[in-house]
């Protein structure tokens, strides 16, 4: 059984300091959160071999594409162009996604093509679905009950003051998931990337990570 507080301690002691040493700068809270998300859901275990593909001077690594695919959703970026601009401007984000330098960041068209391939393959369902719909998360999940029952995806949803304003709680989300017949476990992902035991504290703005146990 994984104890989340121990898991976060390991992440703090090893991965994040190592990445900060590599990029020679402190990770921002958003970047730490992104590292935690990718580490929790697992990137490579949902990908088929071989990882490298393409020809010429710069073959592509599907693992980096998959990390960028997750980063776009986790950072709530509406356009691939925005993600590419962030990658070009941030050493830390490139390191998190696995691009060694600015020159290794693909073009927008290459990103778009690979994101479409990942989406068609069901990669998002296999890893996670980030839900950020300004307080209407229960409605979205009710509409996705058939998909949850069939594919049992992991997913991430935002829980903050908008939930109370819309009249729902984490318990309402649990009930919706229970109706699908699937058994899920929940973890609390804080804005600084810390992963703690569920449920969240009252009034705290956090993300809830849900993972099927079957």
C-alpha positions, 0 to 999 in steps of 0.5 A: 500500500502506497502512503501518499505522504511518503510518496511525496517525501520521495518525490521531494527528496529525489526527483524535484531537487534533481531536476532543479539541479539539472536546469540550474533554477528552482521549479515554480509551483506550477512546474512542481505540480506538473512533475507530480501529475506526470509521476503519479499517472505514469507516462511510459507505461501507457505507450507502445514501443518503440519510443523513437520514430521518424527519420533524418537529423532529429527523430522524435521521442513519443515519450516527450510528445506524451509529456507535452500532451499531458502538460497542455491539458494540465496547464489548461492551454487552449492552443498548441502554439501557446505550449510551444512558446512556453517550451521555447521560453522555459528550460524547466518545462523543456526538462519536464517534457524531455526536450534537451534544448530549444532546437529539439522542440518540434514545430507546431504542426509536428506537435498537432499531428502527434497530439492527434495521433495520441488522442485517436489512440485513446492515450488521454483515456489511458492516462488522465482527463483533466476537468476544468469547467468552472464549477460544472465538473459533476455535469461533465462526469455524469455525461461521461459515466458510460466512458468511465464504466467502459475505460476506467480512465484516471482523471483530475478535477479542480475543487475550489470556491466555485464548487461551493458556489455551484452547490456540489462537493467531493462527495457528489463526485464520489457518488457519480463514480460509484454509479458507474460500478467502478472503484476509485481511490482519490488523492489531493494534489496541491498547487505546490505539487504536494500529494496528500491524503483525501479528502481536502481541507475545507476552503482549500483550492486543490486538484483531486486525482482519481484513479481506478483500483480495478 
